[in-house]
C-alpha cells in the first residue's frame, strides 16, 4: 500500500478540498476566520466603492459637460474690443458653411438686475431669436411652462413658438421661485448702462411679462439666466442692430479645437473664436484632479484588504504547520502546498471582488433612490443642487473602467497570497513536527 497522495497534478481535487476546509475555520481557529471575513468585506466594499465613485464622476462629468455646452455652445465668436458685431448675420452665414458646424446662434448678452416685490438678484440676460430658442433642447423640454398661445394647434405640449411676438421674457425655475412670480406676472430688469442724460448715465429700467419658465437642471442657470427676444435685447442694451456674440455648435465637441483655424477664417479678421475647452479648462481640470485623488484613496481600501489576506494566511500557515508536515511526508510537493494556500487566499479575493462588483452596480442603478432615502431619513439633501450644480445624482457605469477595477482587485488579491503560500511550501516537516 503506497503512502503517497493519489493525485498530485497542479490544482488537483485534494488541493481544492484542503483549501475550502481551511476557509471553514473551526472554533479554535475563529480569529483566523474573522481576519478572512474582514479581508472579504474590505475587498467587496473597496471594489463596490470604486465602481460607484467612478460611475458618479463619469455621470457628473457628462451631465455638467452636457449642461454647460448646451447653454454656452462649443465655441463662441466675439469682438476683442467688446463692440457689437454689426454684420452678425453675414458672419453667421459664413460660419454655418464650415464642415462639421451644426448650428450658429446670434446673441445679445448683458448683465442686469432682476427686481420684484420680493427680492432683487443679478442675472445674465440673453437676447435670442425665436428661431434659435426653439432649437435649444436644454430649455425646450418636458419641464418648460409657457403662457404663449400658438394659434391653430390642439397640442398641449409647451412651446416657445411665438416668443418674439409675445415680447416677454423666459426665466428659470429657480429665479421664479426666488422672486415668487409665475406665468403672466411682471418682473423688472435694471441695466446699469442706460441713456446718457444731462446728469450723467442713468440706469435703464424696464418691466417685462414672464411668458415662459424653464428648467435646465443646473442651479446656476435656473437661478440666474433670463431669455428675451433679440430685438428687445438690442434695444435694452443699446447695441443698435448688432449682436454681442455668436455661439457655434459642432458635430464633435471634442474635436472643435481642430476646427479653430477654419472658424477664425470664416469669422473674419476683427473677430476671435474661443472654444469650450479653453473657456472651462480650469473647471474640468479640477474635476479630473478630484476624481484621481478620490480613486487613489479608495484604492487603498483594496490594498488594505489585500494586506489582511497576507496576515490571515500567515496565521493559517502557522496554525496548520503540523498538517503541512504530514502532507509533505505523504508525498505532497512544495507546489501542492503552495497551491493549497494560494487557492485559500485567492478564493477570498475572488468572491470579495465579485460581491463588490454586484454591490457597486446595484448602488449605481439606484443612486437617486438611495439619495432620496437618505434625504427622507436624515432631513438633509446629500446632493444639494445649489452646491453640486445638478438637480439629480448622475451615475454612468463605464464597463471598461469597471473591468479594470475588477482586474486590479483580483491581481492585488492574488499577489497578496504568493508570499504566505511560498512560506508554507518552504516549511520543514521535521521542524514542524518536532514539538508536536
Buried (B, 14 or more C-beta within 10 A) or exposed (E): EEEEBEEBEEEBEBBBEBBEBBBEBEEEBEEBBEBBBBBBBBBBBBBBBBBBBBBBBBBBBEBBBBBBBBBBBBBBBBBEEEEBBBBBEEBBEBBEEBEBBEBBBBBBBBEBBBBBEEEEBEBBBBBBBBEBBBBBEBBBEEBBBBBBEBEEEEEEEBBBBBBBEBEBBBBBBBBBEBBEBEBEBEBBBBBEBBEEEEEEEEEBEBEBBBBBBBBBBBBBBBBBBBBBBBBBBBBBBBBEEBBBBBBBBBEEBEEBBEBBEBBBEBBBEEBEBEBBBEBBEEEBEEBEEEBEEBBEEBBEBBBBBBBBBBBBBBBBBBBBBBBBBBBBEEEBBEBBBBBBBBBBBBBBBBBBBBBBBEBBBEBBEEBEEBBBEBBEEEEEBEBEBEEBBBBBBBBBBBEEBBEEBBEBBBEBBBBBBBEBBBBBBEBEBEEBBEEE
